[in-house]
Each structure stands twice: as structure tokens, then as C-alpha cells.
Amino acid sequence: MTELDVEAVRARFAALNVSTAFLDAPGGTQCPDSVVDAIAAYLRESNANLGGHFGNSRRSDALVTQARLSAASFLWCDPAETIFGANMTTLNFALSRTVGRTLQEGDEIVVTRLDHDGNVSPWLELAHDLGLSVRFADIRDDTTLDLEDLEHQLSDRTRVVAFPLASNAVGTLVDAARVSELAHSVGAIAWADAVHYAPHGPIDVSALGVDVLVCSPYKFFGPHLGLAFVRRDLAESWRTYKVRPAHHRFETGTLPHELLAGFVAAVDYLASLGWDAIQAHERMLGAHFLAVLPDNCTLYGLGTMDGRVPTFAFTVDGLRPGVVAERLGRLDIAVWDGNYYAIEVMNRLGLGDDGAVRAGFVHYNTVAEVDRLARALEAM
């Protein structure tokens, strides 16, 4: 396994050539220069709509084809099974409305208390409209998903089981293959939110057994965009909302071609590093953070790097999370506070509206940045 050369990695990001310690990756990552350049190059050299008999249009046609190939390589699926949209949440609302056409009053949706609200509210709204029931699978005190409770929530009326690959709040991983197996045991669709996991490891939709998967490239070093996978035979069975001449089953208008160019560059960037090197470096950063987290901090979630990604929720004794985040911001340390749209897990942990402080590390972060955060927290 090749060791990650972090300084060489950081040299590929002009955005990192500042004093700020970007420990805010769970909310969105910085882009390497290759992504920025690809977006600008498209607008300079290829900007046009599709289907024309001239150079810019033909180059745009080729770009969309390449973007689907890149998406297929990222998710290990067929290019025809890929969908682009504004962001994960918007795609999820659109896809859930589509599957809603197959549902009947009294049908059930199962979600988890580990979910980001982008994989909860679409189902709550659909339930409101169609008279469905939404059931919540609980988590254990250590923030792992309670698979026994999930199984208990299933019935012969369960139509969708929606779940995350990793918690955006506390970093916990989910056994997606097992959840998919449980969903399929009652004939339900396995519907995965991969937004938080995507920058931390490879995704193989076949190995995971999922039928639908949604994610956001801006969380894995790309532009603000949404990406989804829907299993081909499932997609072909749905009546979708679209204009009649549209070529793609789910995409309802002209795509942001310049962002697709950035997406292709982001996938190429990750491929140039390799997941083994990325994961080894992130695991080291996470373990180091757990070792140096000062005693005035309370961690919520798993206490080792087993079963998690390096995203950490914590509080500081005597200080509200918003105050901590503001003080860190003054020191040029970027973190988040609040519930990060993970309403259920924050309520389950008793943290309410204030939530917690969240720091998250990705492969471009350094040990020095982790230590900088720990010193600042200890000083509080």
C-alpha cells in the first residue's frame, strides 16, 4: 500500500494555501485545482446545449457521456443507471415522489435515527400526501444502528428501507449489505444515503446490495451537484416525472455541464490517490484525534476508529456548541455546530437544538491541524 504524501496532495489545492484549518469536511470539501480548471475550461471552450451539429455542442455531448462513465466507475454500476441533479436532497425528493406512484395508503417506509434529514423528510412528506406510515429504526447508546430493532420494524407492508452508509453527525458506519438483505427479505427497496461516506471509501452498489443510492459530489472534492444510482429494472418499472422529449428517465432539464466537467475531474483525482492510501491516512488522523481529545470534551459516538469514519461530534464543558465553533472560527479553525440536519440522532443523544460541535477529517488534513484543534479546545 502506498503511503499518502499529504504535502503533495495539499499542493494540488490552491484553496488550502491559507491559514485556515479546514476541519469542516462533513459539510463540504475543498476542490483540487484540477476540478476548478475543468469547470473553467468547459465554460471557455465547450459551453453549449446538447444535440447540435457544431463543435461546442458535440463536445458537450461527449462530456455528458464521460460524466456517466465516471459516475459508473465511482459507483460500480452501469452508466445508464446514473442520475445527476442539483443535490442529494433534491434528487431524493424527486425519486421518492416517483416511487410514491407505486405505493398505496397503509404502506410503510422504514428510516433510521442515524439518518440525515435528507433521507427522512422526503418520506415524511410522501407519507403525509399518501397516507403512508413511517417507522424509525433505533440506534444503540454507542450510536450504532440497532439491526434487531430494524428487523422488528419490518412487515409485509414495508416498501422502502432508507438508511445511511455513514452518519454525517457522529461518523458511525452502517452494515449496508445486512440492511439491504433485511429490506429484500420483505420485498422492500434498499435506499441508501452515501453522502457522508463517499469521500471516505469506495462504493460498490452491487456488493452493498442497494437498489437506490444517492450522494453529493461536493462532499468528495467536486462541485455542488447531486448523483444517484437506481437499479435498471427498478427504474424501468417506474413512471417518472419528466417532459416528453427528454432522453433521460429522471433528469428533467438541461444539466449543469460545467459542473459535470468538475465531477469528472474529481473522480479522476480520487483515482490518482487510491482508496487504500486515503483510508489509511484518515484512520491515522482519527486515531490521533481520539488520543489527544482533551478531558474537558465529551465525545458522542464510537471511541475508536473501528466502525466509523473520522467525523466526530463532541461538546466542551460549560460552553454551548455555537460558542465553541465561533471561538474556533476566530482562530481560523473551521468546524460546525448544531444538528447538521441529523435531527433524529441529536434528539436520541439528548443534545436537542444546540446539538454538538462537529469536526471531520479527510485525506488532505494533517496531524498538525488535529493538534491545533486539540490545543484550542483544551484552552477553553
C-alpha positions as CSV (number, residue, x, y, z in Angstrom):
1,M,0.0,0.0,0.0
2,T,1.3,3.4,-1.0
3,E,1.6,5.9,1.8
4,L,-0.2,9.2,1.2
5,D,2.1,12.2,0.6
6,V,-0.1,14.8,2.3
7,E,2.1,17.8,1.4
8,A,2.0,16.7,-2.3
9,V,-1.8,16.3,-2.0
10,R,-2.2,19.8,-0.5
11,A,-0.1,21.3,-3.2
12,R,-2.9,20.3,-5.6
13,F,-5.3,22.6,-3.8
14,A,-4.9,26.3,-4.1
15,A,-7.8,26.6,-1.7
16,L,-5.6,25.1,1.1
17,N,-2.9,27.6,0.7
18,V,-4.4,29.7,3.5
19,S,-4.1,29.8,7.3
20,T,-7.5,28.1,7.9
21,A,-7.6,24.6,9.2
22,F,-10.5,23.1,7.2
23,L,-11.9,20.6,9.6
24,D,-15.4,21.2,8.2
25,A,-15.3,18.5,5.5
26,P,-18.6,16.8,6.6
27,G,-20.4,20.0,5.4
28,G,-18.4,20.0,2.1
29,T,-14.9,19.6,1.0
30,Q,-12.4,21.9,-0.8
31,C,-11.8,21.3,-4.5
32,P,-8.4,20.4,-6.1
33,D,-7.2,22.8,-8.8
34,S,-8.0,20.2,-11.5
35,V,-11.7,20.4,-10.7
36,V,-11.7,24.2,-10.8
37,D,-9.7,24.2,-14.1
38,A,-12.1,21.6,-15.6
39,I,-15.1,23.8,-14.8
40,A,-13.5,26.9,-16.2
41,A,-12.3,25.1,-19.3
42,Y,-15.7,23.8,-20.2
43,L,-17.2,27.4,-20.0
44,R,-14.3,28.7,-22.1
45,E,-14.2,26.0,-24.7
46,S,-17.4,23.9,-24.9
47,N,-20.3,25.8,-23.5
48,A,-23.5,24.8,-25.4
49,N,-26.6,22.8,-25.2
50,L,-26.8,19.2,-26.4
51,G,-27.7,17.8,-29.8
52,G,-26.3,20.5,-32.1
53,H,-24.3,20.0,-35.2
54,F,-21.4,22.2,-34.2
55,G,-18.2,21.8,-32.1
56,N,-19.3,23.1,-28.7
57,S,-22.4,21.1,-28.7
58,R,-20.7,17.9,-29.8
59,R,-18.1,18.4,-27.0
60,S,-20.9,18.9,-24.5
61,D,-22.5,15.6,-25.8
62,A,-19.2,13.9,-25.2
63,L,-18.8,15.4,-21.7
64,V,-22.2,14.1,-20.6
65,T,-21.3,10.6,-21.8
66,Q,-18.0,10.9,-20.0
67,A,-19.7,12.0,-16.8
68,R,-21.9,8.9,-16.9
69,L,-18.9,6.7,-17.4
70,S,-17.1,8.4,-14.5
71,A,-20.2,8.0,-12.3
72,A,-20.4,4.4,-13.2
73,S,-16.8,3.8,-12.3
74,F,-17.3,5.7,-9.0
75,L,-20.4,3.6,-8.0
76,W,-19.6,0.4,-9.8
77,C,-22.8,0.4,-11.8
78,D,-23.9,0.7,-15.4
79,P,-23.7,4.2,-16.9
80,A,-27.4,4.1,-17.8
81,E,-28.2,3.6,-14.0
82,T,-26.7,7.0,-13.1
83,I,-28.6,10.2,-12.5
84,F,-27.4,13.8,-12.0
85,G,-29.3,16.6,-10.2
86,A,-29.0,19.7,-8.1
87,N,-28.0,17.9,-4.8
88,M,-28.8,14.7,-2.9
89,T,-31.8,16.1,-1.1
90,T,-33.5,17.4,-4.3
91,L,-32.8,14.2,-6.1
92,N,-34.2,12.3,-3.1
93,F,-37.4,14.3,-3.2
94,A,-37.8,13.6,-6.9
95,L,-37.1,9.9,-6.7
96,S,-39.3,9.4,-3.6
97,R,-42.2,11.2,-5.4
98,T,-41.6,8.8,-8.3
99,V,-41.7,5.6,-6.2
100,G,-44.7,7.1,-4.5
101,R,-46.7,6.4,-7.6
102,T,-46.3,2.7,-6.8
103,L,-47.4,3.0,-3.2
104,Q,-50.8,2.7,-1.5
105,E,-52.4,4.0,1.7
106,G,-51.2,2.0,4.6
107,D,-47.8,1.1,3.0
108,E,-44.8,1.5,5.3
109,I,-41.4,3.2,5.0
110,V,-38.6,2.4,7.5
111,V,-36.0,5.0,8.2
112,T,-33.3,5.2,10.9
113,R,-32.5,7.5,13.7
114,L,-29.0,7.7,12.3
115,D,-30.1,9.4,9.1
116,H,-29.6,12.9,7.7
117,D,-33.0,14.5,7.3
118,G,-32.5,14.4,3.5
119,N,-33.3,10.7,3.8
120,V,-36.1,11.2,6.3
121,S,-38.2,14.3,5.3
122,P,-38.9,13.1,1.7
123,W,-40.6,10.1,3.2
124,L,-42.4,12.0,5.9
125,E,-43.8,14.3,3.2
126,L,-44.8,11.4,1.0
127,A,-46.5,9.7,3.9
128,H,-48.4,12.9,4.6
129,D,-49.7,13.0,1.0
130,L,-50.4,9.3,0.5
131,G,-51.5,8.1,3.9
132,L,-48.3,6.0,4.4
133,S,-46.6,5.1,7.7
134,V,-43.0,6.0,8.5
135,R,-41.3,3.8,11.1
136,F,-38.0,4.6,12.8
137,A,-35.3,2.0,13.5
138,D,-33.4,3.0,16.6
139,I,-29.7,3.3,17.4
140,R,-27.9,1.9,20.4
141,D,-26.3,4.1,23.0
142,D,-22.9,3.8,21.2
143,T,-24.6,5.3,18.1
144,T,-24.5,2.1,16.1
145,L,-27.7,1.1,14.2
146,D,-29.8,-1.4,16.1
147,L,-30.3,-4.1,13.5
148,E,-32.6,-6.1,15.7
149,D,-34.9,-3.1,16.1
150,L,-34.7,-2.5,12.3
151,E,-35.8,-6.1,11.7
152,H,-38.6,-5.6,14.2
153,Q,-39.8,-2.6,12.3
154,L,-40.3,-4.6,9.0
155,S,-43.6,-6.1,7.9
156,D,-45.3,-7.3,4.8
157,R,-46.3,-3.7,4.2
158,T,-42.8,-2.3,4.2
159,R,-42.0,-0.9,0.8
160,V,-38.8,1.1,1.3
161,V,-36.0,0.9,3.9
162,A,-34.0,4.1,3.8
163,F,-30.6,4.3,5.6
164,P,-27.2,5.9,5.6
165,L,-23.9,4.3,4.8
166,A,-22.3,6.5,7.5
167,S,-23.7,9.1,9.9
168,N,-23.0,12.7,9.0
169,A,-23.2,13.6,12.7
170,V,-21.2,11.0,14.6
171,G,-19.4,9.1,11.9
172,T,-20.8,5.7,12.6
173,L,-20.7,3.2,9.7
174,V,-23.7,1.0,8.8
175,D,-23.6,-2.6,7.7
176,A,-25.3,-1.7,4.4
177,A,-25.2,-5.2,3.0
178,R,-27.1,-6.6,6.0
179,V,-29.7,-3.8,5.9
180,S,-30.2,-4.4,2.2
181,E,-30.6,-8.1,3.0
182,L,-33.3,-7.4,5.6
183,A,-35.1,-5.0,3.3
184,H,-35.2,-7.6,0.5
185,S,-36.4,-10.2,2.9
186,V,-39.8,-8.4,3.0
187,G,-39.7,-7.3,-0.7
188,A,-38.7,-3.7,0.1
189,I,-36.4,-1.4,-1.7
190,A,-33.0,-0.8,-0.1
191,W,-32.5,3.0,-0.4
192,A,-29.0,4.3,0.7
193,D,-27.7,7.7,1.5
194,A,-24.0,7.7,0.7
195,V,-23.4,11.4,1.0
196,H,-21.3,11.2,4.1
197,Y,-19.4,8.0,3.3
198,A,-18.4,8.9,-0.3
199,P,-15.2,10.9,0.5
200,H,-14.0,8.1,2.8
201,G,-14.1,4.9,0.9
202,P,-15.1,3.0,-2.3
203,I,-18.8,2.4,-3.2
204,D,-19.9,-0.8,-5.0
205,V,-23.6,-0.8,-5.3
206,S,-23.7,-4.4,-6.2
207,A,-21.7,-5.5,-3.2
208,L,-23.8,-3.3,-0.9
209,G,-27.0,-4.8,-2.4
210,V,-28.7,-1.5,-2.6
211,D,-31.4,-0.6,-5.1
212,V,-31.2,3.1,-4.9
213,L,-28.2,5.2,-3.7
214,V,-27.8,9.0,-3.5
215,C,-24.7,11.1,-2.9
216,S,-23.3,14.6,-3.5
217,P,-20.0,15.3,-5.3
218,Y,-19.3,18.4,-3.3
219,K,-18.7,16.1,-0.4
220,F,-16.0,14.3,-2.3
221,F,-13.9,17.1,-3.7
222,G,-16.2,18.0,-6.6
223,P,-18.7,20.8,-7.4
224,H,-22.2,21.3,-5.9
225,L,-24.1,18.6,-7.6
226,G,-26.2,15.5,-6.8
227,L,-25.6,12.0,-8.1
228,A,-27.8,8.9,-7.8
229,F,-28.0,5.3,-8.8
230,V,-31.2,3.4,-9.5
231,R,-31.1,-0.2,-10.4
232,R,-32.1,-0.5,-14.1
233,D,-35.0,-2.9,-13.8
234,L,-36.4,-0.9,-10.9
235,A,-36.1,2.4,-12.8
236,E,-37.8,0.9,-15.9
237,S,-40.8,-0.1,-13.8
238,W,-41.4,3.4,-12.5
239,R,-43.4,6.2,-14.3
240,T,-41.3,9.3,-13.8
241,Y,-42.0,13.0,-13.8
242,K,-40.4,14.5,-17.0
243,V,-41.0,16.4,-20.2
244,R,-42.0,14.1,-23.1
245,P,-38.9,14.7,-25.3
246,A,-36.4,14.2,-22.5
247,H,-33.9,11.4,-23.2
248,H,-33.2,10.6,-19.6
249,R,-35.8,8.9,-17.4
250,F,-35.2,11.1,-14.4
251,E,-33.3,14.3,-15.5
252,T,-35.9,16.9,-16.1
253,G,-33.9,19.6,-17.9
254,T,-30.5,20.8,-19.1
255,L,-27.8,19.6,-16.8
256,P,-25.1,22.0,-15.4
257,H,-22.5,20.8,-17.9
258,E,-19.6,22.8,-16.3
259,L,-20.3,21.0,-13.0
260,L,-20.2,17.7,-14.8
261,A,-16.8,18.6,-16.1
262,G,-15.7,19.3,-12.5
263,F,-17.3,16.0,-11.4
264,V,-15.2,14.0,-13.9
265,A,-12.1,15.7,-12.7
266,A,-13.0,14.9,-9.0
267,V,-13.4,11.2,-9.8
268,D,-10.1,11.3,-11.7
269,Y,-8.5,13.0,-8.7
270,L,-9.6,10.3,-6.3
271,A,-8.4,7.6,-8.7
272,S,-5.0,9.2,-8.8
273,L,-4.6,8.7,-5.0
274,G,-6.2,5.3,-4.4
275,W,-8.6,4.4,-1.6
276,D,-6.1,2.4,0.4
277,A,-3.8,5.4,0.9
278,I,-6.8,7.7,1.7
279,Q,-8.3,5.4,4.2
280,A,-5.0,4.6,6.0
281,H,-4.3,8.3,6.4
282,E,-7.8,9.1,7.6
283,R,-7.7,6.3,10.1
284,M,-4.4,7.6,11.5
285,L,-5.8,11.1,11.8
286,G,-8.9,9.9,13.6
287,A,-7.0,7.7,16.0
288,H,-4.7,10.6,16.8
289,F,-7.7,12.9,17.4
290,L,-9.2,10.4,19.8
291,A,-5.9,10.2,21.6
292,V,-5.4,13.9,22.1
293,L,-9.1,15.0,22.7
294,P,-8.8,16.9,25.9
295,D,-10.6,15.9,29.1
296,N,-12.9,19.0,29.0
297,C,-14.6,17.4,25.9
298,T,-17.4,14.8,25.8
299,L,-17.4,12.6,22.7
300,Y,-20.6,11.2,21.2
301,G,-20.1,8.1,19.3
302,L,-17.6,5.3,19.0
303,G,-14.4,5.8,20.9
304,T,-12.1,4.0,18.4
305,M,-11.7,4.1,14.7
306,D,-13.4,0.7,14.3
307,G,-16.8,1.0,12.7
308,R,-16.6,4.7,11.9
309,V,-15.2,7.4,9.6
310,P,-13.2,10.3,11.1
311,T,-16.2,12.6,11.8
312,F,-16.6,13.5,15.5
313,A,-19.3,15.1,17.5
314,F,-18.4,16.5,20.9
315,T,-19.3,19.1,23.5
316,V,-17.0,21.3,25.6
317,D,-17.7,21.5,29.3
318,G,-19.7,24.7,30.2
319,L,-19.9,26.0,26.7
320,R,-22.6,25.8,24.1
321,P,-21.5,24.3,20.8
322,G,-22.2,27.6,18.9
323,V,-19.9,29.4,21.2
324,V,-17.1,26.8,20.7
325,A,-17.5,26.9,17.0
326,E,-17.4,30.7,17.0
327,R,-14.2,30.8,19.1
328,L,-12.6,28.2,16.9
329,G,-13.6,30.3,13.9
330,R,-11.7,33.3,15.3
331,L,-8.7,31.1,15.5
332,D,-9.1,30.1,11.8
333,I,-10.2,26.6,12.6
334,A,-13.3,25.6,10.7
335,V,-15.8,23.3,12.4
336,W,-19.6,23.0,12.5
337,D,-22.1,23.3,15.3
338,G,-25.8,22.4,15.6
339,N,-27.6,19.3,14.4
340,Y,-26.3,19.2,10.8
341,Y,-29.8,18.1,9.7
342,A,-29.3,14.9,11.7
343,I,-32.3,15.7,13.8
344,E,-33.1,12.2,15.0
345,V,-29.7,11.3,16.2
346,M,-29.2,14.6,18.1
347,N,-32.6,14.1,19.8
348,R,-31.7,10.5,20.6
349,L,-28.5,11.6,22.2
350,G,-30.3,14.3,24.2
351,L,-28.5,17.1,22.5
352,G,-31.6,18.9,21.2
353,D,-31.4,22.1,19.1
354,D,-27.9,23.1,20.3
355,G,-26.5,19.8,19.0
356,A,-22.8,19.4,19.3
357,V,-19.5,20.6,17.8
358,R,-18.5,18.6,14.7
359,A,-15.0,18.2,13.3
360,G,-14.4,16.0,10.4
361,F,-11.1,15.0,8.7
362,V,-10.4,14.0,5.1
363,H,-7.2,13.0,3.4
364,Y,-5.9,16.5,2.9
365,N,-5.9,17.2,6.6
366,T,-2.7,16.9,8.7
367,V,-1.7,15.8,12.2
368,A,-0.6,19.4,12.8
369,E,-4.2,20.5,12.2
370,V,-5.6,17.9,14.6
371,D,-3.2,19.1,17.3
372,R,-4.1,22.7,16.6
373,L,-7.7,21.8,17.3
374,A,-6.9,19.9,20.4
375,R,-4.9,22.7,21.9
376,A,-7.6,25.2,21.2
377,L,-10.2,23.0,22.8
378,E,-8.1,22.4,25.9
379,A,-7.6,26.2,26.2
380,M,-11.3,26.6,26.5
